[in-house]
Amino acid sequence: MDQQTPTWWARLAAARAERHLTQEQLGSRLRELAGPDAALPKPVDLARMIRFWESGANVPRAMYRALLSQALGVSVSDLFGSKPRRASSPPAEPSESAPGLSPLEHLGDVLEHLSEQWHLLVKRDNLLGPRHTIPAVRQQLALMEELLMPARGQDRLRVLRLAARYAESAAWLYEDAGQPAEARRWTDQAATWAYEADDGDMLAWTMFRRSQQAMAEARAGDVVGITEAVLRRADTLPAAMRAALTQQRAQGHALDGQEKVCLRLLDEAQQMAADVDDDGDARGGHGSFCTSAYVDVQRAGCWIHLGKPARAVAAYEAALPKLPPVYRRDRGMALAGLAAAHAGGGQVEQAAQRAQQALRIAQAAGSVRITGVLADITETLLPYRKVPAVAALRVALASAAAG
């Protein structure tokens, strides 16, 4: 390239400077131009991406090139040329023509920020559910993908580990939102990134995610097989993760009607979970949601699979008061399970009452998992559809589906 011809990243930085815009202000303009449906990262995160671009460390995708052109009032061709390429070796220090530091110099700060955001998003999900959390996770995943493009060596491994964490969270959120194809896609992506990063714990956790997806489809063999495979290296896993995998294995055996094995595994999981303490933000690591109270709720669910609804009712009623307030969506799922247990035992009024309570949480959270359980309950209660409480439940579910 002619040394007198400014590079595309120098032109980008100069165009921003001429308009007296900070990188964050330019990020805000990009969001405004893209509109609310585009789910762009927040301005502060876009500012970091702009810092990447202005150093030449990364090339904006076509969508961003078009938005930058609009925001700066310069045509795409004048700003980026015909085939913009990354700088072969981005400058270590900013120049007058290209203000801003190489983003890799700030990678530690960026990853620390994104890691903290991940904990906050986990807590938001526990409180509010996927409807309020998926857009934010997708925004951060877009930023992680931008970070991965120029990163190499140890920097790349650091980004990969956090990206895998975000991808696995996306998988769970889509699972709860009733989008299994997206859930599987993000599980695969999380596993790929974890494998590349040589993150054994994260790779094991993606297998837990697969076992949950198998449980949702009542594939008992897959649930048992996957969890047994991961637990072969149990001595290398954190206690909370072992507890989560063990109770999941118990659920698979419950689907198979293996009561003794199921209860033994639940007792083991209960012991492992005894010292697990979690504030709902996963700061204790993956599986830290698997507290003693969580295992109690899963034990109740296993009694349903084992065909003993009366035992399930008693177990749910004992477990529900123990659930921390932060696990609001788990409370909704437990209430749906209690409703199913009442329905299985022929306690029609109680089933409808508990189902209504669960529905309110499901609607607020956007949890299709919960509404799926409630839909099955209405089928069980179909012979009692003229009972006022059941009729009201059917109307409420129909209204929720229409809304």
C-alpha positions in Angstrom: 0.0 0.0 0.0 1.2 3.5 -0.8 2.6 5.0 2.4 0.8 8.3 1.6 -2.6 6.7 1.3 -4.4 6.5 4.6 -5.5 3.0 5.7 -9.2 2.3 6.0 -8.8 2.3 9.8 -7.0 5.7 9.7 -9.9 7.0 7.6 -12.4 5.6 10.0 -10.7 7.2 13.0 -10.2 10.5 11.2 -13.9 10.7 10.1 -15.0 10.1 13.7 -12.5 12.8 15.0 -13.7 15.3 12.4 -17.3 15.0 13.8 -16.0 15.4 17.4 -17.5 12.0 18.4 -16.1 9.8 21.1 -16.0 6.1 20.4 -19.0 5.6 22.8 -21.0 8.4 21.1 -20.4 6.7 17.7 -21.5 3.5 19.3 -24.7 5.1 20.4 -25.3 6.4 16.8 -24.8 2.9 15.4 -27.5 1.5 17.8 -29.9 4.3 16.9 -29.4 3.7 13.2 -29.7 -0.1 13.6 -33.0 0.1 15.5 -34.1 -1.9 18.5 -34.6 -5.2 16.6 -30.9 -5.4 15.6 -29.8 -6.3 19.2 -26.5 -4.5 18.9 -24.1 -4.4 21.9 -24.4 -1.5 24.3 -22.6 1.7 23.5 -19.8 1.0 25.9 -19.2 -2.4 24.3 -19.5 -1.0 20.8 -16.8 1.6 21.8 -14.5 -1.3 22.5 -15.3 -2.8 19.0 -14.6 0.6 17.4 -11.3 0.7 19.2 -10.5 -2.6 17.5 -11.5 -1.3 14.1 -9.6 1.9 14.5 -6.4 0.0 15.3 -6.8 -2.2 12.2 -6.9 -5.3 14.4 -10.3 -6.3 13.0 -12.4 -5.6 10.0 -16.1 -4.6 10.7 -18.6 -6.9 9.2 -20.7 -5.6 6.3 -23.6 -4.6 8.5 -21.3 -2.5 10.7 -19.5 -1.0 7.7 -22.9 0.2 6.4 -23.9 1.6 9.8 -20.6 3.4 10.2 -21.0 4.9 6.7 -24.4 6.2 7.7 -23.3 7.5 11.1 -20.3 9.3 9.7 -21.8 10.5 6.4 -19.1 8.9 4.2 -19.8 6.3 1.6 -18.8 2.7 2.3 -16.3 2.7 -0.6 -14.7 6.0 0.5 -14.4 4.8 4.1 -13.3 1.2 3.6 -12.3 0.8 0.0 -13.3 -2.3 -2.0 -11.7 -5.1 0.1 -10.7 -3.9 3.6 -8.2 -6.1 5.4 -6.8 -6.3 8.9 -3.5 -4.6 9.6 -0.7 -7.2 9.4 0.7 -5.8 12.7 -1.5 -3.2 14.4 0.4 -0.3 15.8 1.4 -0.6 19.5 1.0 3.1 20.0 -1.7 5.3 18.6 -0.8 7.8 15.9 -2.3 11.2 15.1 -4.0 9.7 12.1 -5.4 6.7 14.0 -6.2 7.6 17.6 -7.0 4.8 20.0 -5.0 1.9 21.4 -4.9 -1.6 20.1 -7.8 -3.4 21.8 -5.5 -6.3 22.7 -3.7 -4.0 25.1 -7.0 -3.6 27.0 -8.1 -7.3 26.6 -7.9 -7.9 30.4 -10.2 -5.0 31.2 -12.6 -6.1 28.4 -12.8 -9.7 29.6 -13.1 -8.6 33.2 -16.1 -6.4 32.3 -17.7 -9.2 30.2 -17.2 -11.7 33.0 -18.9 -9.4 35.5 -21.7 -8.9 33.0 -22.1 -12.7 32.6 -22.7 -13.1 36.4 -25.3 -10.3 36.3 -27.0 -11.9 33.3 -27.2 -15.2 35.1 -28.9 -13.5 38.1 -31.2 -11.7 35.7 -32.2 -15.0 34.1 -32.9 -16.5 37.5 -35.1 -13.6 38.5 -36.8 -12.7 35.2 -36.3 -15.6 32.8 -35.2 -15.8 29.1 -37.5 -13.2 27.7 -35.5 -10.5 29.5 -32.1 -12.1 29.2 -31.6 -13.5 25.6 -31.2 -10.1 23.9 -28.4 -9.1 26.3 -26.6 -12.5 26.0 -26.8 -12.3 22.2 -25.3 -8.8 22.3 -22.4 -10.0 24.3 -21.9 -13.0 22.1 -21.6 -10.7 19.1 -18.9 -8.8 20.9 -17.1 -12.0 21.9 -17.0 -13.1 18.3 -15.5 -9.7 17.4 -12.9 -10.2 20.1 -12.0 -13.7 18.8 -11.2 -12.6 15.3 -7.9 -10.9 16.0 -7.0 -12.8 19.1 -4.1 -15.3 19.0 -2.2 -17.5 21.4 -3.0 -17.0 25.1 -5.2 -14.0 24.4 -7.4 -16.3 22.2 -7.6 -18.9 24.9 -8.8 -16.3 27.4 -11.5 -15.1 25.0 -12.6 -18.6 24.1 -13.1 -19.6 27.8 -15.5 -16.7 28.4 -17.2 -17.1 25.0 -17.9 -20.7 25.8 -19.5 -19.6 29.0 -21.8 -17.2 27.2 -22.7 -19.7 24.5 -23.7 -22.3 27.1 -25.9 -19.7 28.8 -27.5 -18.9 25.4 -28.2 -22.7 25.0 -29.9 -22.8 28.4 -31.9 -19.6 27.7 -33.2 -20.9 24.4 -34.0 -24.3 26.0 -36.2 -22.5 28.6 -37.7 -20.3 25.9 -38.9 -23.4 23.9 -36.4 -23.1 21.0 -34.6 -26.5 21.0 -32.9 -26.0 17.7 -31.2 -22.8 18.9 -30.4 -24.5 22.2 -28.6 -27.3 20.5 -26.8 -24.9 18.2 -25.4 -22.9 21.1 -24.5 -26.1 23.0 -22.5 -27.2 20.0 -20.8 -23.8 19.8 -20.0 -23.8 23.5 -18.5 -27.3 23.3 -16.4 -26.3 20.3 -15.0 -23.2 22.0 -14.4 -25.1 25.3 -12.6 -27.9 23.4 -10.3 -25.4 21.6 -9.6 -23.6 24.9 -8.8 -27.0 26.6 -11.4 -26.1 29.3 -12.3 -29.5 30.7 -14.9 -28.3 33.2 -16.7 -26.2 30.5 -16.7 -29.2 28.1 -18.2 -31.3 30.9 -20.8 -28.7 31.5 -21.9 -28.7 27.8 -22.5 -32.4 28.3 -24.8 -31.6 31.3 -26.6 -29.2 28.9 -27.1 -32.1 26.4 -28.4 -34.3 29.2 -31.0 -31.7 30.1 -32.1 -31.5 26.5 -32.4 -35.2 26.4 -34.4 -35.1 29.7 -36.8 -32.6 28.1 -37.5 -35.2 25.4 -37.7 -38.1 27.8 -34.7 -39.9 26.3 -33.8 -41.8 29.4 -30.9 -43.7 27.8 -29.2 -40.5 26.7 -29.7 -38.8 30.0 -28.1 -41.7 31.9 -25.4 -42.4 29.3 -24.2 -38.8 29.0 -24.1 -38.1 32.7 -22.3 -41.4 33.5 -19.7 -40.6 30.8 -19.0 -37.2 32.4 -18.9 -38.6 35.9 -16.2 -41.0 35.0 -13.8 -38.0 35.6 -15.8 -36.9 38.6 -12.6 -36.5 40.7 -11.5 -33.6 38.5 -14.9 -31.7 38.7 -16.0 -29.2 41.3 -18.4 -30.5 43.9 -21.4 -28.4 42.7 -20.9 -29.7 39.1 -20.8 -33.3 40.4 -24.0 -32.7 42.4 -25.8 -31.3 39.3 -24.7 -34.2 37.1 -25.5 -36.8 39.8 -29.1 -35.5 40.3 -29.5 -35.4 36.5 -28.4 -39.0 36.3 -31.0 -39.8 39.0 -33.7 -38.2 36.8 -32.8 -40.4 33.9 -33.1 -43.5 36.1 -36.5 -42.2 37.3 -37.7 -42.1 33.7 -36.6 -45.7 33.4 -38.6 -46.6 36.6 -35.4 -47.5 38.5 -36.5 -46.3 41.9 -33.7 -47.6 44.1 -31.0 -46.4 41.9 -32.7 -43.0 41.5 -33.1 -42.5 45.2 -29.5 -43.6 46.0 -28.2 -41.1 43.4 -30.4 -38.3 44.8 -29.0 -39.0 48.3 -25.4 -38.8 46.9 -26.3 -35.5 45.1 -27.8 -34.2 48.4 -24.5 -34.8 50.2 -22.5 -33.2 47.5 -24.8 -30.2 47.5 -24.8 -29.7 51.3 -22.0 -27.1 51.2 -23.1 -25.4 48.0 -24.1 -21.8 48.5 -25.2 -19.6 45.7 -26.7 -16.1 45.3 -28.1 -16.9 41.9 -25.2 -15.4 39.9 -23.1 -18.5 39.4 -20.0 -17.0 41.2 -19.5 -20.4 42.7 -19.1 -21.9 39.2 -21.2 -24.0 36.9 -23.6 -26.2 38.9 -23.7 -23.8 41.9 -27.5 -23.6 41.5 -27.5 -27.2 42.6 -28.1 -26.5 46.3 -29.7 -28.9 48.8 -33.0 -27.2 48.1 -32.6 -27.7 44.4 -32.0 -31.4 44.9 -35.2 -31.6 47.0 -37.2 -30.1 44.1 -35.7 -32.6 41.7 -36.5 -35.5 44.1 -40.1 -34.4 44.0 -40.0 -34.5 40.2 -38.5 -37.9 40.2 -41.5 -39.2 42.3 -43.8 -38.0 39.4 -41.7 -40.0 36.9 -41.8 -43.0 39.2 -45.6 -42.9 39.2 -46.0 -41.9 42.9 -47.9 -38.5 42.8 -48.7 -38.5 46.6 -45.0 -38.7 47.4 -44.3 -36.0 44.9 -46.9 -33.6 46.4 -45.3 -34.1 49.9 -41.8 -33.6 48.5 -42.8 -30.4 46.6 -44.6 -28.9 49.5 -41.5 -29.5 51.7 -39.1 -28.2 49.1 -40.8 -25.0 47.9 -40.3 -22.9 51.0 -36.5 -23.7 50.9 -36.0 -22.1 47.4 -34.3 -18.8 47.6 -36.3 -15.8 46.2 -33.7 -15.2 43.5 -34.7 -18.5 41.9 -38.1 -17.3 40.9 -38.3 -19.2 37.6 -37.3 -22.4 39.4 -40.2 -21.7 41.8 -42.5 -21.5 38.8 -41.2 -24.9 37.5 -41.7 -26.4 41.0 -45.2 -25.1 41.2 -46.0 -26.6 37.8 -44.5 -29.9 39.1 -46.7 -29.7 42.2 -49.7 -29.0 40.0 -48.9 -32.1 37.9 -48.5 -34.2 41.1 -52.0 -33.0 42.3 -53.4 -33.8 38.9 -51.9 -37.2 38.9 -53.4 -37.9 42.3 -56.9 -36.7 41.2 -56.8 -33.5 43.3 -58.4 -31.3 40.7 -58.9 -28.0 42.5 -55.4 -28.0 44.0 -53.9 -28.8 40.6 -55.7 -25.9 39.0 -54.8 -23.5 41.8 -51.0 -24.4 41.7 -51.0 -24.3 37.9 -52.4 -20.7 37.9 -49.6 -19.7 40.3 -47.0 -21.3 38.0 -48.5 -19.7 34.9 -48.1 -16.2 36.3 -44.4 -16.8 36.7 -44.1 -18.4 33.3 -45.7 -15.4 31.6 -43.5 -12.9 33.4 -40.4 -14.9 32.6 -41.3 -16.1 29.1 -40.6 -19.7 30.1 -42.0 -22.1 27.6 -40.7 -25.0 29.7 -43.2 -24.1 32.4 -46.1 -23.5 30.1 -45.4 -26.9 28.4 -45.9 -28.7 31.8 -49.1 -26.7 32.3 -50.4 -27.7 28.9 -49.9 -31.3 29.8 -51.7 -30.8 33.1 -54.8 -29.4 31.3 -54.9 -32.6 29.2 -54.8 -34.6 32.4 -57.7 -32.5 33.8 -59.7 -32.6 30.6 -62.4 -34.8 32.1 -62.9 -32.1 34.8 -63.0 -29.1 32.3 -66.4 -28.0 33.7 -65.0 -27.6 37.2 -64.7 -23.8 37.6 -61.1 -23.8 38.7 -60.1 -26.0 35.7 -62.2 -23.9 33.3 -60.5 -20.8 34.5 -57.1 -22.4 34.1 -57.9 -23.4 30.5 -59.0 -19.8 29.7 -55.8 -18.4 31.3 -53.6 -20.8 29.3 -55.4 -20.0 26.0 -55.1 -16.3 26.8 -51.3 -16.7 27.5 -50.8 -18.6 24.2 -52.7 -15.9 22.3 -50.7 -13.1 23.8 
